[in-house]
Amino acid sequence: MLHDKSKFLVSVSGVALSTLLVFALLGVYFGVINQSKTVPLTSGADYWVTERGLRNLFNSASFLPPGQAPVLSKIKGVRNATAVINRTTTIKVNGQDATAGVVGFDTKTDIGRAGTLYQGTSRVGRHEAVIDRALAQKHNLQLGGHIRVNKTDFKVVGMSDNTNDMEFQYVFLSFNDAREALQQPAVNYYLVNLSVPPSQARDKIKRVIPTSELKTKESIAQGNADVIRDTFLPVLGLLVVIGIAVGTTVIGLTIYTSTTERAKEYGVLKAVGVPGRRLFFIVMQQTLISGIAGYVFGMALYALVVRIAFSTTPTVSFSLDNQYFAIIFGVSLLSAVLAALIPLGKINRIDPVEAFHE
């Protein structure tokens, strides 16, 4: 196999690039879904009080009366209740327009600020902000820079991670700053934590805010994921299927070609008395070596692409669980083995005399 290193490298490269294609498509597919769930799952509360009928945070509106957090907190079984403003709007970043989800959160408890802190501090003061790091990267904004929400400037004191929904990124302000900058008296959500089952608190909360509905953070996250799947992901899902088919085919053709090109060598082995079973073992051994080497190389390329992608397209997120690495590994090897089985019949029919004649 190493006698002609160039052919071996071509074989490994074909498997690697095909593996990279599948990795990249699946990574973006699951990255978009996972990012859509991050904000509700990491906002610091198990339950959301929303306007009745809200399905997700993207295309459903929720407006609730202000000043109800202290009343909700006094309900038996409610440990705490926090008012949150969450509104998608256009802001100015370094003089450029950018779409952002502006969130006003409780700076004392940090409830409402989602994601994880990437850089700086999460303790925002008057006219200070924490912004998503993809938004900062996209507009070349550093800590100490400024953004403008309507007519108010805010100094960037922190950057958050996992607060990027691809179409827009999140900006976190103090609750009072968000209300003033957005000129919005209403509250969008109340985030609550309970010490009792939700069934025991739901009716009491509804008596305080009749137009409200109590939802788990998981249901909000699932609603976000569903709207993404219904709008953006059908096209990407089709590309994933096509990518897997193309990748599998390329792996198969690469292994098939590399096997048939060595037909003369296999004929020589038959001429010196190597049995067919031994030839089968040699073919499978070389196929598995090429497949595994290509897979490892492809995985390394994927890690490199993920790292480079943030610098070039920071709003694109990649996410791939370990189970999918295992699945792709299995598919790659299966494709390689099946492709190697096809020319085995041809190898078995090789006339050793012809091999020497060539």
Beta strands, then each sheet from edge to edge (+ up, - down):
strand 1: 47-51
strand 2: 78-93
strand 3: 96-105
strand 4: 116-120
strand 5: 128-132
strand 6: 146-149
strand 7: 152-161
strand 8: 169-174
strand 9: 189-194
strand 10: 212-216
sheet 1: 4+ 7- 5- 8+ 3+ 2- 9+ 1- 10+
sheet 2: 4+ 7- 5- 8+ 3+ 2- 6+
end
